[in-house]
Amino acid sequence: MPLFTLGINHHTAPLSVREQVAFHAERVPEALTDLTRCKPVHEAAILSTCNRTEVYVATDVPEAATHWLAEYHGLARHEIEPYLYSYPERDAIRHAFRVASGLDSMVLGEPQILGQMKEAVRAADEAGTLGTTLHKLFQHSFAAAKAVRSTTAIGANIVSMAAAAVRLAGRIFERIADQRILLIGAGEMIDLCARHFVAQQPKQVVIANRTVERGRALADRLGGTAIRLEELGERLSHFDIVVSCTASPLPIIGLGMAERAIKLRRHRPMFMVDLAVPRDIEREVGDMDDVFLYTIDDLAHVVESGLESRQAAVVDAEAIIAERVEAFLRWLATRGTVPVIRSLRDAAERARRHEIELALRLLAKGEDPARVLDQFSHRLTNKFLHAPTQALTRAGSDRDELQSVVAQLFHLHLDPHLGE
């Protein structure tokens, strides 16, 4: 079954487009089931992160996935088609390997994408849409990523999104140690940001999360406190720095909430970072005079430091990936011969069993064992050679080609003068 990848990412589309086709984690199983109801789609996996939404499928009709993606999100196909990329088999394999290795990330070499891909595989497996082909593709992707990271410097000197957020905050405030920080969400990205900000020893750290117990668990590790998301409106004005990354389908901080907070702060500046896709903070908030709002795309300009040392490793990484792509293509090619190999072995096994049974009956009658073994070997050899011999005898215009195949299969060294 041919492989195919359809996607949209930070290279091809702005945040305003990416957020329209993002999949929230809790909706991925339902989406996978819906996608594989399209008869041409036999296997599927969805990778949806802040920077990309990609659909990996095994299908003979790749257009089905494109149509489904637009329809599922309630969009006209022409609205997203200019931003989409689609890769047939070889390119799809290479792309998966590059994504897993961090070569296609906004932050070159960042390691988080590997965990996100593994989560996508787990979701597809649980949804029952991860067949043999995609399972093998992702396992090879993880192996390629491991080889790249262990043998090249692709992961050296990385400036993460979290570190970039701290750098930007440092441009607004002279001392982060004098500021109060609010972190909205309790996922991996917020955890990473929290550790970077806490290292600056801020005046206060508060975690706001829909599930307060999860927020409290993170706050306890950081020496902070936790509040319910519902308290955000009345507490927002207390904070100088706000970092948000949730899976909310709708903005958590709207223009009205931000305006009230700034008024209560007597127009003291507020630094905000929105790492969510779709956005947690309404776009219009960034137009306010006293708010410095940065999205995940804005942070891309900061993460370029340290890039040169990693760029030198890209050549080595691409060579590793190219080699592994060829290996995976060979595996795909052999899958087409599996039914023939299985039938050949089954036929040989049936012949072997039949001759063994005959030989055992003859031995039970008291016949000479040496004679029985000799007859057994002759009959078995004749059965194995009957089909190829008959094919060669009856061959027509393709005789030369057939002879060459038989010679290759049986490792024969033909004497060109034998038939003279």
HUZISUL-V296067 format. One record per residue. OMEGA is omega as a letter, one per 40 degrees, with the letter a starting at -180 (999 if undefined). Layout:
BEGIN
[[OMEGA] [OMEGA]]
END
This chain:
BEGIN
[[a] [i] [a] [i] [i] [a] [i] [a] [a] [i] [a] [a] [i] [a] [a] [i] [a] [a] [i] [a] [i] [i] [i] [a] [a] [a] [a] [i] [i] [i] [i] [i] [a] [a] [a] [i] [i] [a] [a] [a] [a] [i] [a] [i] [a] [i] [a] [a] [i] [a] [a] [i] [a] [i] [i] [a] [i] [a] [i] [a] [a] [a] [a] [a] [i] [i] [a] [a] [i] [a] [a] [a] [i] [a] [i] [a] [a] [i] [a] [a] [i] [a] [a] [i] [i] [a] [i] [a] [a] [a] [i] [i] [i] [a] [i] [i] [a] [i] [a] [a] [i] [a] [a] [a] [i] [i] [a] [i] [a] [a] [a] [a] [a] [i] [i] [i] [i] [i] [i] [i] [i] [a] [i] [i] [i] [i] [i] [a] [a] [i] [a] [a] [a] [i] [a] [i] [a] [i] [i] [i] [a] [i] [i] [i] [i] [i] [a] [a] [a] [a] [i] [i] [a] [a] [a] [i] [a] [i] [a] [i] [a] [i] [i] [i] [i] [i] [a] [i] [i] [i] [a] [a] [a] [i] [i] [i] [a] [a] [i] [a] [i] [i] [a] [a] [i] [a] [a] [a] [i] [i] [a] [i] [a] [a] [i] [a] [i] [i] [i] [i] [a] [a] [a] [i] [i] [i] [i] [a] [a] [i] [a] [i] [i] [i] [a] [i] [i] [a] [i] [i] [a] [a] [i] [i] [a] [i] [i] [i] [a] [a] [a] [a] [a] [a] [a] [a] [a] [a] [i] [a] [i] [i] [a] [i] [i] [i] [a] [i] [a] [i] [i] [i] [i] [a] [a] [i] [a] [i] [i] [a] [a] [i] [i] [i] [a] [i] [i] [a] [i] [i] [a] [i] [i] [a] [a] [i] [e] [a] [i] [a] [a] [a] [a] [i] [a] [i] [a] [a] [a] [i] [i] [a] [i] [i] [a] [i] [i] [a] [a] [a] [a] [a] [a] [i] [a] [a] [a] [a] [i] [i] [i] [a] [a] [a] [i] [a] [a] [i] [i] [a] [i] [i] [a] [i] [i] [i] [a] [i] [i] [i] [i] [a] [a] [i] [a] [a] [a] [i] [i] [i] [a] [i] [i] [a] [i] [i] [i] [a] [i] [i] [a] [a] [a] [a] [i] [i] [i] [a] [i] [i] [i] [i] [i] [i] [i] [a] [a] [a] [a] [a] [i] [i] [i] [i] [a] [a] [i] [a] [a] [i] [a] [i] [a] [a] [a] [a] [i] [i] [i] [i] [i] [a] [a] [a] [i] [a] [a] [a] [a] [i] [a] [i] [i] [i] [i] [i] [i] [a] [a] [i] [a] [i] [a] [i] [a] [a] [a] [a] [a] [999]]
END
